[in-house]
Amino acid sequence: MKPSKRSFLAVVAACVAMATMPAASQSPAGGGGRTLNIGMSLTATAAPAYAALGYGIQAYLQNRNDTTGGVNGYKFNINIVDNANTTQGGATSVRQLLSPKPDLLIVEATSPFVGSLNVLRSMAADIPTIVFADADKVKEAKMPSLFGTWPSYTRECMLLARYAVQTRKQTNLALLYIDNAVGQGASETCPAYMKKIGATKVTAIAIPLTTTSFASIAQKMKDSGAQGGVIIAYSPQTKGVQVAAVAMNYRPSWYGFSSLFDKNYLDLAGAAAEGTFIDSWVEPLSSDTAEVKAFTRAIRKYSPISETSLGSYGWTMGAVIVAALEQATKGGKPLTADSWMAALRQMDGLRAGLSPALTYKDDQSSVVRKVAIYQVKGGRFHAVAEAVPIPNP
């Protein structure tokens, strides 16, 4: 059954609450089992393609409910609330998800997460929380209950720049960044790093979130003579700049961060995406592996619209949640917020979902330590560089 947008948002808020989870409630119809209530804050209406992150988690957990009866006597219940991809929406959605208090929270998107911080600190500091946001923002929050997913966008920028300069020998680069919490960090640090590793010229170009005509942005990049553009922006903005560049017969190399590793971006940008290099911490859905097949079967059953790489990122985090729960309740041990968080912190090189190695040990701001680089060829992602550590500033 396809989950509603409301149910998907509840899943995200529930994963955010996981960092400080209280004792699970008794399920009235679970045959002595227990129900773990998860609150999820999602970008369901303003950025529906990214809502697949939450639907992927929901599909993984519902599949566990239906196929194995949950995990060690615990089943999952997910409540979703829309955060509209705004700071105010983040605060409002998390506040709504906290009544009644969930066992786990999930907050999706950088701006909503930043907006929700005061609520999390004052009302949910004891709830385990999974965050889909820039790792730098998660680290800056300094809350022990937060567990990030994405790498630092700034460090992804550095990795892509290193590939452009050192592997592809391009020394005149442009950095195009969405001018909000997603891209501003990279704009402050990445240009200096590019020059440090050998770029002779770097042109930073902001993309206002309200931009609808991208010709002037593509023209600035063309005028700079940039051989390549590292782009830290959402799919619509990336597509807009690339299409505008093609229209003026300007064809630089493009390097995009992991949010673009998705079918929605390929569908939006079409032929303009061809040749783009993108990093990722999950394998492509075109892979013929048991993990991809398991994801495909479940997502087609529970949320067909989420059969995307973004959905597989969520599926992978669902596997992380289950792995921590299995460890925390091993041998019949009762689940507490502290035991679940302790299990997460012990993860080191975990093979989960569609990712080969996930780690929270020594750093809770991101579960990702390495990413691979893919190139768009014929409308599909093809690996061109094996997984390597993400650079430090």
C-alpha positions in Angstrom: 0.0 0.0 0.0 1.4 3.4 -1.0 2.1 5.5 2.1 0.5 9.0 2.4 2.6 12.1 2.4 1.5 12.6 6.0 2.7 9.2 7.0 6.0 9.7 5.3 6.7 13.0 7.2 6.0 11.2 10.4 8.7 8.7 9.7 11.3 11.4 9.4 10.3 13.1 12.7 10.3 9.7 14.4 13.9 9.0 13.3 15.0 12.3 14.7 13.5 11.3 18.1 15.4 8.1 18.1 18.5 9.8 19.7 16.8 10.1 23.0 14.2 7.4 23.0 12.1 6.5 26.1 10.9 3.0 26.8 8.8 1.6 24.0 5.1 1.5 24.5 3.1 -1.8 24.8 1.3 -2.6 21.6 -2.4 -3.2 22.2 -2.5 -5.9 19.5 1.1 -7.1 19.3 0.7 -10.4 21.2 3.0 -9.1 24.0 5.2 -7.2 21.5 6.0 -3.5 21.7 5.5 -0.6 19.3 8.3 1.8 18.6 6.7 5.2 17.6 8.8 7.1 15.1 8.2 10.8 14.3 9.3 12.0 10.9 9.6 15.6 9.6 9.7 15.6 5.8 9.8 18.0 2.8 6.7 16.3 1.4 5.1 19.3 -0.5 8.0 21.8 -1.2 10.5 19.1 -2.3 8.6 15.9 -2.9 11.4 14.2 -4.7 13.5 14.4 -1.5 10.5 13.0 0.5 11.6 9.6 -0.9 14.3 9.6 1.9 11.5 9.2 4.4 9.5 6.8 2.3 12.6 4.6 1.9 12.9 4.4 5.7 9.3 3.6 6.0 9.5 0.9 3.4 12.4 -0.8 5.2 10.7 -0.7 8.6 7.3 -1.8 7.3 9.0 -4.6 5.4 10.5 -5.8 8.7 7.1 -5.6 10.4 5.5 -7.7 7.7 8.2 -10.3 7.0 9.8 -10.9 10.4 7.3 -9.4 12.8 9.7 -6.5 13.6 13.0 -6.8 15.6 13.3 -8.8 18.8 9.6 -8.3 19.7 9.5 -4.6 18.6 7.4 -3.3 15.7 7.5 0.1 14.1 4.8 2.8 13.9 5.6 5.9 11.8 4.0 9.3 12.0 4.8 11.9 9.3 4.5 15.7 9.3 5.3 18.0 6.4 8.1 20.6 7.2 7.6 22.5 3.9 11.4 22.6 3.5 11.6 25.8 5.6 13.2 26.7 9.0 9.7 27.6 10.4 8.3 24.4 9.1 11.1 22.4 10.7 10.3 23.9 14.2 6.5 23.5 13.7 6.6 19.9 12.4 9.0 18.7 15.2 6.9 20.4 17.9 3.8 18.6 16.5 5.6 15.3 16.4 6.5 15.5 20.0 2.9 15.1 21.2 2.8 12.3 22.2 6.5 11.9 22.7 8.0 9.5 20.1 10.7 6.9 20.7 12.7 8.1 17.7 12.8 11.3 15.6 13.8 11.8 11.9 14.3 15.3 10.5 14.9 15.7 6.8 16.6 18.7 5.0 19.1 21.2 6.2 16.9 24.3 6.6 14.2 22.5 8.5 16.8 20.9 10.8 18.4 24.3 11.5 14.9 25.7 12.3 14.0 22.8 14.6 17.1 23.0 16.8 15.6 25.2 19.5 12.7 22.8 19.8 15.0 19.8 19.9 17.1 21.3 22.6 14.2 22.3 24.8 11.8 19.5 24.3 13.6 16.5 22.8 17.2 16.5 24.0 16.7 12.9 25.3 15.3 11.5 22.1 17.5 9.7 19.5 17.3 11.8 16.3 18.3 10.8 12.8 19.1 13.9 10.7 19.2 14.2 6.9 21.2 17.4 6.6 24.6 18.8 6.0 27.0 17.1 8.5 28.6 20.5 9.4 25.2 21.7 10.7 24.8 18.5 12.8 28.2 18.9 14.3 27.7 22.6 15.1 24.5 21.7 17.0 26.6 19.8 19.6 23.8 17.6 20.8 24.7 14.0 21.8 21.3 12.7 20.7 21.8 13.7 17.0 23.0 11.2 14.4 23.7 12.6 10.9 23.5 10.9 7.6 24.9 13.0 4.7 28.6 13.9 4.6 29.6 17.5 5.0 28.6 19.4 1.8 31.8 21.4 2.1 33.9 18.2 2.2 32.0 16.8 -0.7 32.9 19.9 -2.6 36.5 19.3 -1.7 36.4 15.7 -2.9 34.8 16.8 -6.2 37.4 19.6 -6.7 40.2 17.2 -6.0 38.9 14.8 -8.7 38.6 17.7 -11.1 42.1 19.1 -10.5 44.2 16.1 -9.7 42.5 13.4 -11.8 41.1 15.3 -14.7 43.7 18.1 -14.7 41.3 21.0 -14.8 42.7 24.1 -13.1 40.2 26.8 -14.0 37.0 26.0 -12.0 33.8 27.5 -11.0 31.9 26.8 -7.8 28.2 27.2 -8.1 26.2 27.0 -4.9 22.7 27.4 -3.8 22.6 30.5 -1.6 21.2 29.1 1.6 22.2 26.7 4.4 23.0 24.0 1.9 25.6 25.8 -0.2 26.9 28.7 1.9 29.3 26.6 3.9 31.0 25.3 0.8 31.2 28.8 -0.7 33.2 30.0 2.4 35.8 27.2 2.4 36.0 25.3 -0.8 37.5 28.0 -3.1 40.6 28.2 -1.0 40.9 24.5 -0.9 40.7 24.4 -4.7 43.6 26.7 -5.0 45.6 24.9 -2.4 45.4 21.6 -4.4 46.4 23.3 -7.7 43.5 25.3 -9.2 44.9 28.5 -10.8 41.5 30.2 -11.0 38.3 29.7 -9.0 35.1 31.7 -9.6 32.4 31.4 -6.9 28.8 32.0 -8.2 25.8 32.1 -5.9 22.4 30.7 -7.1 19.6 32.5 -5.2 16.9 30.0 -4.2 14.2 32.0 -6.1 16.1 31.9 -9.4 13.9 31.0 -12.3 16.1 32.2 -15.2 19.6 30.7 -15.2 21.1 32.3 -18.3 23.0 35.0 -16.4 24.5 32.4 -14.0 25.7 30.3 -16.9 27.0 33.4 -18.7 29.1 34.3 -15.6 30.6 30.9 -15.6 31.3 31.0 -19.3 32.9 34.4 -19.0 35.2 33.1 -16.3 36.6 30.5 -18.8 35.9 27.7 -16.3 36.7 24.3 -17.6 34.5 22.7 -15.0 31.8 23.6 -12.5 31.5 22.1 -9.0 27.9 22.5 -8.2 26.4 22.3 -4.7 22.7 22.8 -5.4 19.4 21.1 -5.7 18.3 19.2 -8.8 16.1 22.0 -10.3 18.9 24.6 -10.0 21.5 22.2 -11.3 19.3 21.4 -14.3 18.6 25.1 -14.9 22.3 26.1 -15.1 23.2 23.1 -17.2 20.4 23.6 -19.7 21.3 27.3 -19.9 24.9 26.5 -20.6 24.0 24.1 -23.4 21.7 26.8 -24.9 24.8 29.1 -25.3 26.9 26.2 -26.6 29.1 26.2 -23.5 29.9 22.6 -22.4 32.2 22.5 -19.3 32.6 19.4 -17.1 30.2 19.2 -14.2 30.8 17.8 -10.7 27.8 17.4 -8.4 27.3 16.3 -4.8 25.5 13.2 -3.6 21.9 14.7 -3.6 22.1 14.6 -7.4 22.7 10.9 -7.5 19.1 10.3 -8.3 16.6 9.5 -11.1 14.7 12.7 -10.5 17.8 14.8 -11.4 18.4 12.7 -14.5 14.7 13.1 -15.6 14.9 16.9 -15.0 18.2 17.6 -16.7 17.8 15.1 -19.5 20.6 15.3 -22.1 22.2 18.2 -20.2 23.1 15.8 -17.4 25.2 13.7 -19.7 28.8 13.5 -18.6 28.2 14.9 -15.1 30.3 13.4 -12.3 28.5 12.8 -9.0 29.6 11.3 -5.7 27.5 8.7 -3.8 27.6 6.6 -0.7 25.1 4.0 -2.1 25.3 1.8 -5.1 23.3 2.7 -8.2 19.9 1.0 -8.7 21.1 -0.4 -12.0 23.3 -2.8 -10.0 22.4 -6.5 -10.1 22.9 -7.2 -6.4 20.8 -8.8 -3.7 20.6 -5.5 -1.9 19.2 -3.6 -4.9 16.8 -6.4 -5.6 15.5 -6.4 -2.0 15.1 -2.6 -2.1 13.3 -2.8 -5.5 10.8 -5.5 -4.3 9.9 -3.7 -1.1 9.7 -0.2 -2.5 7.4 -1.3 -5.3 5.1 -2.7 -2.7 5.1 0.1 -0.1 6.0 3.3 -2.1 6.5 2.9 -5.9 7.1 6.6 -6.4 10.3 6.2 -4.2 12.1 3.8 -6.5 14.9 6.3 -6.7 18.4 6.7 -5.3 17.1 9.1 -2.7 14.7 6.3 -1.7 17.6 4.0 -1.4 19.5 6.4 0.9 16.4 6.2 3.1 16.2 2.4 2.8 19.9 2.3 3.9 19.2 4.4 7.0 16.3 2.1 7.8 18.8 -0.7 7.9 21.0 1.4 10.2 18.1 1.9 12.6 17.3 -1.9 12.6 21.0 -2.8 13.1 21.2 -0.6 16.2 18.0 -1.9 17.5 19.1 -5.5 17.1 22.3 -4.8 19.0 20.6 -2.8 21.8 18.1 -5.6 22.4 20.4 -8.6 21.9 19.8 -11.4 24.3 16.4 -10.0 25.4 17.8 -6.8 26.8 15.2 -4.1 27.2 15.5 -1.1 24.9 16.3 2.3 26.2 17.2 5.6 24.6 20.7 5.2 26.0 21.2 1.6 24.8 20.0 2.5 21.3 22.3 5.5 21.0 25.2 3.4 22.4 24.6 0.8 19.7 24.7 3.6 17.0 27.9 5.0 18.4 29.6 1.5 18.2 28.8 1.1 14.5 32.1 0.9 12.6 32.3 -0.3 9.0 28.7 -1.6 9.0 27.4 -3.1 5.7 23.8 -1.9 5.6 21.2 -1.4 2.9 22.9 -0.2 -0.3 26.1 1.1 1.4 29.3 -1.0 1.9 30.5 0.6 5.1 28.8 3.0 7.5 30.3 4.4 10.7 29.3 6.5 13.7 32.3 5.7 15.8 34.2 8.9 16.8 31.8 11.2 14.8 28.0 11.3 15.0 27.6 14.1 12.4 27.7 11.7 9.5 27.4 8.0 9.0 29.5 8.3 5.8 33.3 8.2 5.6 33.9 7.3 2.0 32.2 8.0 -1.3 32.6 6.7 -4.8 32.4 8.9 -8.0 30.0 8.0 -10.9 29.5 9.6 -14.3 26.2 10.0 -16.1 26.4 8.0 -19.4 23.4 7.2 -21.5 21.1 8.4 -18.7 22.6 6.0 -16.1 25.3 6.2 -13.4 28.6 4.4 -14.2 31.3 4.1 -11.6 34.6 5.9 -12.5 36.4 6.1 -9.2 36.2 3.7 -6.3 35.2 4.8 -2.8 37.8 7.0 -1.2 37.9 9.0 2.1 36.2 12.4 2.1 38.9 15.1 2.5 39.2 17.0 5.8 39.4 20.8 5.6 
